[in-house]
């Protein structure tokens, strides 16, 4: 357990130092864009952009994709088991997603109050009255993307880039076929039921109310599914 604790501390402290750099660059660009729009339009109310959380989503997705390749060889060679490596990766994801989701929730709500036309990713769909639900929604969404990209990176490593490309094409084709099936084959009533179910798991209930915790639970379940797949993949992974 001491080795695992040391590894988690190393992973978290190494990655945490890049968070301020990420936000400094992001908001420097936002300020520049806002100022330029304000100068040309005569108003600073537009804020230049919305849903800045998408940038964080991309950042944590890259973190998930690189989480395997960057450290796996070094950790295996230093005697760490694959279970420890996976546990450290998940701990890093939770640590980074927890910090970034909190920052994004705070900044998103603050920007909306300062610039009424600005909408955060969560606020545009669910409103701005539930900060805790906002943070939890972002945290589980970021964690879901980390686990998904981590799984993809492991699968690509195990089966190779060329086969992964073919698998990706097949999966893309399956998605297109499923979409076409729902659009053109499935009876309207059945398609409506499926859509209603999807809306429900995202928190939009049939009676018009909004459940702010259900979408976070949905993201968490999916993150656990992808995480379980990643654990199964990493147990049989050899050195790059």
Secondary structure, DSSP 8 states (H G I E B T S, - for coil): -HHHHHHHHHHHHHHHHHHHHHHHHHHHHHHHHHHHHHHHHS--TT-S---THHHHHHHHHHHHHHHHHHHHHHHHHTT--HHHHHHHHHHHHHHHHHHHHHHHHHHHHHHHHHSTT---HHHHHH-SS-HHHHHHHHHHHHHHHHHHHHHHHHHHHHH-HHHHHHHHHHHHHHHHHHHHIIIIIS-HHHHHHHHHHHHHHTTB-TTS-B-TTHHHHHHHHHHHHHHHHHHHHHHT----
